[in-house]
C-alpha cells in the first residue's frame, strides 16, 4: 500500500534498523522502544491488522512468531519476552500493517 509506513520500509523507501529479512518477513528495531529489547516482525504482504488475517496467511503469521523468538534468543532475552499483536486503535494499534512486537529485557514481568 502506497501510504503504509511499513510497506515503505519493506520497499526500502524509508530506513529501518533491520534485523532479519527474507522473501516473506522483515524484522527491525522499534523506533521508540518500550523495553531494552523491542523489535517488530512483519509480513512483507500488507495485512492491516490481526482481524484481517486470512486462512492463506496462517503460515506467514506463524513464521512471525518463530522468527521473533529466534531473534529474541539472539538478543539475549530467550528467558523472558512478550509477544504482542495490537488490533485496532482502542488496543493501541497505530500502524495499520500487522506487526508482532517482541519486548524483553525488563527486570520484572509485565502485568496482564
Ligand atoms: P502499534 O502501536 O502496535 O501500531 O505499534 C507501532 C510501533 O511501530 C510503535 O511501537 C512505533 O514505535 C513503531 N514504529 C513506527 N514507525 C516506525 C519506524 N519508522 N521504524 C521502526 N518502528 C516504528
Backbone and ligand atoms as CSV (ligand in chain L), in Angstrom:
chain,resi,resn,atom,element,x,y,z
A,1,UNK,N,N,0.848,-1.207,0.000
A,1,UNK,CA,C,0.000,0.000,0.000
A,1,UNK,C,C,0.875,1.245,0.000
A,2,UNK,N,N,0.563,2.187,-0.844
A,2,UNK,CA,C,1.458,3.315,-1.065
A,2,UNK,C,C,1.586,4.233,0.151
A,3,UNK,N,N,0.559,4.307,1.003
A,3,UNK,CA,C,0.637,5.226,2.143
A,3,UNK,C,C,0.958,4.517,3.454
A,4,UNK,N,N,1.433,3.278,3.366
A,4,UNK,CA,C,1.716,2.489,4.575
A,4,UNK,C,C,3.208,2.598,4.919
A,5,UNK,N,N,3.506,3.068,6.129
A,5,UNK,CA,C,4.907,3.286,6.519
A,5,UNK,C,C,5.694,1.978,6.525
A,6,UNK,N,N,5.071,0.876,6.945
A,6,UNK,CA,C,5.814,-0.389,6.978
A,6,UNK,C,C,5.997,-0.960,5.574
A,7,UNK,N,N,5.044,-0.721,4.672
A,7,UNK,CA,C,5.279,-1.101,3.270
A,7,UNK,C,C,6.451,-0.304,2.692
A,8,UNK,N,N,6.583,0.951,3.125
A,8,UNK,CA,C,7.709,1.768,2.647
A,8,UNK,C,C,9.031,1.244,3.186
A,9,UNK,N,N,9.022,0.736,4.417
A,9,UNK,CA,C,10.239,0.107,4.951
A,9,UNK,C,C,10.558,-1.154,4.151
A,10,UNK,N,N,9.542,-1.960,3.877
A,10,UNK,CA,C,9.741,-3.180,3.069
A,10,UNK,C,C,10.344,-2.815,1.709
A,11,UNK,N,N,9.848,-1.737,1.114
A,11,UNK,CA,C,10.296,-1.336,-0.225
A,11,UNK,C,C,11.642,-0.612,-0.210
A,12,UNK,N,N,12.160,-0.331,0.991
A,12,UNK,CA,C,13.426,0.386,1.094
A,12,UNK,C,C,13.293,1.882,0.861
A,13,UNK,N,N,12.060,2.374,0.919
A,13,UNK,CA,C,11.830,3.805,0.658
A,13,UNK,C,C,12.081,4.659,1.895
A,14,UNK,N,N,11.967,4.064,3.083
A,14,UNK,CA,C,12.402,4.746,4.300
A,14,UNK,C,C,13.263,3.765,5.090
A,15,UNK,N,N,14.217,4.305,5.860
A,15,UNK,CA,C,15.179,3.422,6.521
A,15,UNK,C,C,14.616,2.757,7.767
A,16,UNK,N,N,15.205,1.636,8.118
A,16,UNK,CA,C,14.909,0.965,9.381
A,16,UNK,C,C,16.167,0.200,9.774
A,17,UNK,N,N,16.299,-0.062,11.055
A,17,UNK,CA,C,17.419,-0.868,11.536
A,17,UNK,C,C,17.000,-2.328,11.433
A,18,UNK,N,N,17.283,-2.912,10.293
A,18,UNK,CA,C,16.812,-4.268,10.016
A,18,UNK,C,C,17.600,-5.305,10.795
A,19,UNK,N,N,16.894,-6.338,11.229
A,19,UNK,CA,C,17.498,-7.441,11.983
A,19,UNK,C,C,17.483,-8.729,11.174
A,20,UNK,N,N,16.447,-8.899,10.361
A,20,UNK,CA,C,16.246,-10.144,9.622
A,20,UNK,C,C,15.365,-9.821,8.413
A,21,UNK,N,N,15.641,-10.497,7.310
A,21,UNK,CA,C,14.800,-10.318,6.128
A,21,UNK,C,C,14.856,-11.554,5.267
A,22,UNK,N,N,13.690,-11.978,4.783
A,22,UNK,CA,C,13.642,-12.986,3.721
A,22,UNK,C,C,12.533,-12.568,2.763
A,23,UNK,N,N,12.087,-13.482,1.908
A,23,UNK,CA,C,11.116,-13.071,0.894
A,23,UNK,C,C,9.731,-12.785,1.460
A,24,UNK,N,N,9.467,-13.234,2.687
A,24,UNK,CA,C,8.115,-13.077,3.258
A,24,UNK,C,C,8.056,-12.174,4.482
A,25,UNK,N,N,9.181,-12.061,5.190
A,25,UNK,CA,C,9.186,-11.485,6.542
A,25,UNK,C,C,10.319,-10.476,6.683
A,26,UNK,N,N,10.051,-9.433,7.469
A,26,UNK,CA,C,11.083,-8.453,7.815
A,26,UNK,C,C,10.992,-8.176,9.319
A,27,UNK,N,N,12.143,-8.101,9.977
A,27,UNK,CA,C,12.193,-7.718,11.397
A,27,UNK,C,C,13.110,-6.512,11.534
A,28,UNK,N,N,12.710,-5.571,12.367
A,28,UNK,CA,C,13.522,-4.360,12.577
A,28,UNK,C,C,13.265,-3.823,13.973
A,29,UNK,N,N,14.254,-3.063,14.466
A,29,UNK,CA,C,14.157,-2.484,15.801
A,29,UNK,C,C,13.076,-1.407,15.838
A,30,UNK,N,N,12.308,-1.395,16.917
A,30,UNK,CA,C,11.284,-0.367,17.076
A,30,UNK,C,C,11.954,0.994,17.269
A,31,UNK,N,N,11.399,2.001,16.618
A,31,UNK,CA,C,11.991,3.344,16.651
A,31,UNK,C,C,11.807,4.019,18.009
A,32,UNK,N,N,10.845,3.563,18.791
A,32,UNK,CA,C,10.571,4.152,20.112
A,32,UNK,C,C,10.422,3.012,21.126
A,33,UNK,N,N,11.535,2.379,21.472
A,33,UNK,CA,C,11.459,1.139,22.264
A,33,UNK,C,C,10.822,1.327,23.630
A,34,UNK,N,N,10.001,0.353,23.990
A,34,UNK,CA,C,9.318,0.352,25.283
A,34,UNK,C,C,9.956,-0.636,26.254
A,35,UNK,N,N,11.056,-1.224,25.857
A,35,UNK,CA,C,11.792,-2.185,26.692
A,35,UNK,C,C,13.219,-2.226,26.152
A,36,UNK,N,N,14.170,-2.733,26.935
A,36,UNK,CA,C,15.568,-2.782,26.458
A,36,UNK,C,C,15.719,-3.512,25.118
A,37,UNK,N,N,14.938,-4.546,24.926
A,37,UNK,CA,C,14.880,-5.223,23.620
A,37,UNK,C,C,13.453,-5.060,23.111
A,38,UNK,N,N,13.276,-4.342,22.024
A,38,UNK,CA,C,11.937,-4.130,21.455
A,38,UNK,C,C,12.076,-4.036,19.947
A,39,UNK,N,N,11.565,-5.047,19.293
A,39,UNK,CA,C,11.605,-5.032,17.831
A,39,UNK,C,C,10.284,-5.531,17.278
A,40,UNK,N,N,10.113,-5.339,15.982
A,40,UNK,CA,C,8.880,-5.678,15.285
A,40,UNK,C,C,9.171,-6.713,14.210
A,41,UNK,N,N,8.253,-7.627,14.027
A,41,UNK,CA,C,8.362,-8.615,12.951
A,41,UNK,C,C,7.092,-8.492,12.112
A,42,UNK,N,N,7.268,-8.289,10.815
A,42,UNK,CA,C,6.118,-8.040,9.934
A,42,UNK,C,C,6.158,-8.966,8.718
A,43,UNK,N,N,4.973,-9.255,8.175
A,43,UNK,CA,C,4.958,-9.894,6.862
A,43,UNK,C,C,5.190,-8.817,5.807
A,44,UNK,N,N,5.856,-9.175,4.722
A,44,UNK,CA,C,6.022,-8.191,3.649
A,44,UNK,C,C,4.689,-7.887,2.965
A,45,UNK,N,N,3.825,-8.878,2.955
A,45,UNK,CA,C,2.465,-8.662,2.429
A,45,UNK,C,C,1.738,-7.660,3.316
A,46,UNK,N,N,1.037,-6.725,2.711
A,46,UNK,CA,C,0.259,-5.774,3.513
A,46,UNK,C,C,-1.009,-6.444,4.036
A,47,UNK,N,N,-1.033,-6.635,5.350
A,47,UNK,CA,C,-2.235,-7.081,6.070
A,47,UNK,C,C,-2.436,-5.998,7.127
A,48,UNK,N,N,-3.601,-5.390,7.184
A,48,UNK,CA,C,-3.753,-4.196,8.019
A,48,UNK,C,C,-3.681,-4.510,9.514
A,49,UNK,N,N,-4.318,-5.597,9.930
A,49,UNK,CA,C,-4.462,-5.847,11.371
A,49,UNK,C,C,-4.757,-7.331,11.591
A,50,UNK,N,N,-4.626,-7.807,12.821
A,50,UNK,CA,C,-4.951,-9.220,13.078
A,50,UNK,C,C,-6.329,-9.625,12.565
A,51,UNK,N,N,-7.290,-8.739,12.654
A,51,UNK,CA,C,-8.643,-9.077,12.216
A,51,UNK,C,C,-8.726,-9.307,10.703
A,52,UNK,N,N,-7.713,-8.875,9.984
A,52,UNK,CA,C,-7.696,-9.024,8.523
A,52,UNK,C,C,-6.920,-10.248,8.041
A,53,UNK,N,N,-6.407,-11.033,8.970
A,53,UNK,CA,C,-5.645,-12.236,8.583
A,53,UNK,C,C,-6.587,-13.256,7.933
A,54,UNK,N,N,-6.196,-13.740,6.767
A,54,UNK,CA,C,-6.963,-14.744,6.041
A,54,UNK,C,C,-6.339,-16.120,6.268
A,55,UNK,N,N,-7.103,-17.148,5.929
A,55,UNK,CA,C,-6.583,-18.508,6.072
A,55,UNK,C,C,-5.272,-18.670,5.300
A,56,UNK,N,N,-5.177,-18.031,4.153
A,56,UNK,CA,C,-3.953,-18.145,3.341
A,56,UNK,C,C,-2.736,-17.502,4.025
A,57,UNK,N,N,-2.976,-16.689,5.051
A,57,UNK,CA,C,-1.895,-16.023,5.774
A,57,UNK,C,C,-1.422,-16.806,6.995
A,58,UNK,N,N,-2.089,-17.915,7.310
A,58,UNK,CA,C,-1.783,-18.640,8.548
A,58,UNK,C,C,-0.293,-18.955,8.664
A,59,UNK,N,N,0.292,-19.396,7.566
A,59,UNK,CA,C,1.683,-19.835,7.625
A,59,UNK,C,C,2.626,-18.662,7.932
A,60,UNK,N,N,2.418,-17.548,7.275
A,60,UNK,CA,C,3.343,-16.423,7.494
A,60,UNK,C,C,3.145,-15.824,8.890
A,61,UNK,N,N,1.941,-15.862,9.412
A,61,UNK,CA,C,1.718,-15.330,10.762
A,61,UNK,C,C,2.432,-16.227,11.788
A,62,UNK,N,N,2.392,-17.516,11.584
A,62,UNK,CA,C,3.162,-18.412,12.453
A,62,UNK,C,C,4.658,-18.156,12.327
A,63,UNK,N,N,5.075,-17.868,11.114
A,63,UNK,CA,C,6.507,-17.596,10.881
A,63,UNK,C,C,6.966,-16.350,11.640
A,64,UNK,N,N,6.101,-15.354,11.761
A,64,UNK,CA,C,6.479,-14.153,12.522
A,64,UNK,C,C,6.886,-14.544,13.940
A,65,UNK,N,N,6.129,-15.463,14.539
A,65,UNK,CA,C,6.419,-15.891,15.913
A,65,UNK,C,C,7.741,-16.662,15.960
A,66,UNK,N,N,7.919,-17.563,15.022
A,66,UNK,CA,C,9.168,-18.352,15.013
A,66,UNK,C,C,10.390,-17.455,14.817
A,67,UNK,N,N,10.321,-16.553,13.857
A,67,UNK,CA,C,11.454,-15.656,13.614
A,67,UNK,C,C,11.667,-14.738,14.813
A,68,UNK,N,N,10.580,-14.223,15.360
A,68,UNK,CA,C,10.689,-13.331,16.517
A,68,UNK,C,C,11.323,-14.022,17.709
A,69,UNK,N,N,10.940,-15.258,17.963
A,69,UNK,CA,C,11.513,-15.994,19.097
A,69,UNK,C,C,13.010,-16.232,18.882
A,70,UNK,N,N,13.387,-16.540,17.655
A,70,UNK,CA,C,14.811,-16.748,17.371
A,70,UNK,C,C,15.618,-15.470,17.564
A,71,UNK,N,N,15.059,-14.356,17.116
A,71,UNK,CA,C,15.761,-13.074,17.278
A,71,UNK,C,C,15.802,-12.667,18.746
A,72,UNK,N,N,14.758,-12.988,19.498
A,72,UNK,CA,C,14.770,-12.713,20.943
A,72,UNK,C,C,15.942,-13.457,21.583
A,73,UNK,N,N,16.106,-14.717,21.222
A,73,UNK,CA,C,17.215,-15.506,21.776
A,73,UNK,C,C,18.561,-14.904,21.366
A,74,UNK,N,N,18.680,-14.528,20.101
A,74,UNK,CA,C,19.945,-13.940,19.626
A,74,UNK,C,C,20.279,-12.643,20.354
A,75,UNK,N,N,19.242,-11.992,20.863
A,75,UNK,CA,C,19.444,-10.708,21.540
A,75,UNK,C,C,19.361,-10.816,23.054
A,76,UNK,N,N,19.503,-12.044,23.553
A,76,UNK,CA,C,19.745,-12.250,24.967
A,76,UNK,C,C,18.538,-12.302,25.874
A,77,UNK,N,N,17.343,-12.445,25.295
A,77,UNK,CA,C,16.152,-12.449,26.156
A,77,UNK,C,C,15.338,-13.742,26.010
A,78,UNK,N,N,16.021,-14.824,25.682
A,78,UNK,CA,C,15.314,-16.097,25.497
A,78,UNK,C,C,14.549,-16.520,26.745
A,79,UNK,N,N,15.012,-16.059,27.909
A,79,UNK,CA,C,14.377,-16.495,29.158
A,79,UNK,C,C,13.103,-15.727,29.484
A,80,UNK,N,N,12.767,-14.701,28.713
A,80,UNK,CA,C,11.534,-13.985,29.002
A,80,UNK,C,C,11.299,-12.811,28.073
A,81,UNK,N,N,10.252,-12.914,27.260
A,81,UNK,CA,C,9.896,-11.795,26.383
A,81,UNK,C,C,8.406,-11.856,26.098
A,82,UNK,N,N,7.853,-10.686,25.793
A,82,UNK,CA,C,6.440,-10.616,25.444
A,82,UNK,C,C,6.277,-10.637,23.937
A,83,UNK,N,N,5.154,-11.183,23.496
A,83,UNK,CA,C,4.831,-11.337,22.075
A,83,UNK,C,C,3.448,-10.720,21.898
A,84,UNK,N,N,3.391,-9.567,21.218
A,84,UNK,CA,C,2.138,-8.795,21.216
A,84,UNK,C,C,1.736,-8.383,19.804
A,85,UNK,N,N,0.472,-8.631,19.489
A,85,UNK,CA,C,-0.179,-8.003,18.332
A,85,UNK,C,C,-1.225,-7.041,18.886
A,86,UNK,N,N,-1.198,-5.802,18.487
A,86,UNK,CA,C,-2.304,-4.903,18.799
A,86,UNK,C,C,-3.284,-4.929,17.638
A,87,UNK,N,N,-4.556,-4.920,17.970
A,87,UNK,CA,C,-5.599,-4.888,16.938
A,87,UNK,C,C,-6.547,-3.722,17.197
A,88,UNK,N,N,-6.476,-2.710,16.341
A,88,UNK,CA,C,-7.414,-1.593,16.438
A,88,UNK,C,C,-6.921,-0.476,17.341
A,89,UNK,N,N,-7.413,0.716,17.067
A,89,UNK,CA,C,-6.948,1.896,17.805
A,89,UNK,C,C,-7.209,1.786,19.293
A,90,UNK,N,N,-8.333,1.191,19.678
A,90,UNK,CA,C,-8.643,1.079,21.107
A,90,UNK,C,C,-7.627,0.229,21.843
A,91,UNK,N,N,-6.969,-0.660,21.126
A,91,UNK,CA,C,-5.940,-1.515,21.725
A,91,UNK,C,C,-4.546,-0.924,21.560
A,92,UNK,N,N,-4.469,0.263,20.976
A,92,UNK,CA,C,-3.177,0.927,20.829
A,92,UNK,C,C,-2.519,0.743,19.478
A,93,UNK,N,N,-3.228,0.141,18.519
A,93,UNK,CA,C,-2.600,-0.008,17.196
A,93,UNK,C,C,-2.518,1.348,16.508
A,94,UNK,N,N,-1.297,1.714,16.124
A,94,UNK,CA,C,-1.073,2.994,15.451
A,94,UNK,C,C,-0.663,2.815,13.995
A,95,UNK,N,N,-0.017,1.702,13.711
A,95,UNK,CA,C,0.415,1.421,12.343
A,95,UNK,C,C,-0.436,0.271,11.814
A,96,UNK,N,N,-1.149,0.533,10.722
A,96,UNK,CA,C,-2.093,-0.454,10.198
A,96,UNK,C,C,-1.463,-1.308,9.099
A,97,UNK,N,N,-0.372,-1.943,9.508
A,97,UNK,CA,C,0.275,-3.040,8.780
A,97,UNK,C,C,0.645,-3.996,9.906
A,98,UNK,N,N,0.066,-5.157,9.899
A,98,UNK,CA,C,0.189,-6.067,11.047
A,98,UNK,C,C,1.650,-6.238,11.448
A,99,UNK,N,N,1.886,-6.214,12.746
A,99,UNK,CA,C,3.257,-6.364,13.251
A,99,UNK,C,C,3.231,-7.040,14.599
A,100,UNK,N,N,4.203,-7.897,14.778
A,100,UNK,CA,C,4.402,-8.576,16.047
A,100,UNK,C,C,5.441,-7.785,16.834
A,101,UNK,N,N,5.057,-7.346,18.034
A,101,UNK,CA,C,6.036,-6.731,18.928
A,101,UNK,C,C,6.713,-7.831,19.740
A,102,UNK,N,N,8.025,-7.769,19.845
A,102,UNK,CA,C,8.760,-8.597,20.802
A,102,UNK,C,C,9.422,-7.635,21.787
A,103,UNK,N,N,9.098,-7.823,23.074
A,103,UNK,CA,C,9.645,-6.957,24.125
A,103,UNK,C,C,10.290,-7.820,25.196
A,104,UNK,N,N,11.525,-7.459,25.548
A,104,UNK,CA,C,12.212,-8.226,26.582
A,104,UNK,C,C,13.275,-7.398,27.255
A,105,UNK,N,N,13.826,-7.969,28.294
A,105,UNK,CA,C,14.945,-7.334,28.966
A,105,UNK,C,C,14.584,-6.533,30.189
A,106,UNK,N,N,13.312,-6.551,30.548
A,106,UNK,CA,C,12.935,-5.866,31.785
A,106,UNK,C,C,13.186,-6.779,32.964
A,107,UNK,N,N,13.473,-6.147,34.117
A,107,UNK,CA,C,13.750,-6.929,35.323
A,107,UNK,C,C,12.514,-7.667,35.817
A,108,UNK,N,N,11.381,-6.971,35.780
A,108,UNK,CA,C,10.148,-7.567,36.311
A,108,UNK,C,C,9.174,-7.860,35.179
A,109,UNK,N,N,8.418,-8.900,35.325
A,109,UNK,CA,C,7.430,-9.190,34.273
A,109,UNK,C,C,6.339,-8.135,34.228
A,110,UNK,N,N,5.761,-7.955,33.069
A,110,UNK,CA,C,4.651,-7.023,32.894
A,110,UNK,C,C,3.381,-7.651,33.467
A,111,UNK,N,N,2.464,-6.801,33.828
A,111,UNK,CA,C,1.141,-7.290,34.217
A,111,UNK,C,C,0.298,-7.508,32.985
A,112,UNK,N,N,-0.584,-8.489,33.039
A,112,UNK,CA,C,-1.622,-8.613,32.007
A,112,UNK,C,C,-2.471,-9.810,32.306
L,1,LIG,P1,P,1.353,-0.240,17.321
L,1,LIG,O1,O,1.054,0.793,18.372
L,1,LIG,O2,O,1.079,-1.650,17.794
L,1,LIG,O3,O,0.714,0.070,15.995
L,1,LIG,O4,O,2.914,-0.205,17.145
L,1,LIG,C1,C,3.547,0.544,16.148
L,1,LIG,C2,C,5.001,0.542,16.516
L,1,LIG,O5,O,5.732,0.926,15.387
L,1,LIG,C3,C,5.351,1.507,17.651
L,1,LIG,O6,O,5.993,0.786,18.693
L,1,LIG,C4,C,6.284,2.510,16.971
L,1,LIG,O7,O,7.306,2.977,17.831
L,1,LIG,C5,C,6.821,1.704,15.816
L,1,LIG,N1,N,7.244,2.469,14.653
L,1,LIG,C6,C,6.562,3.427,13.996
L,1,LIG,N2,N,7.274,3.882,12.960
L,1,LIG,C7,C,8.436,3.183,12.939
L,1,LIG,C8,C,9.589,3.188,12.106
L,1,LIG,N3,N,9.696,4.013,11.050
L,1,LIG,N4,N,10.599,2.325,12.392
L,1,LIG,C9,C,10.501,1.498,13.448
L,1,LIG,N5,N,9.446,1.436,14.275
L,1,LIG,C10,C,8.417,2.278,14.032
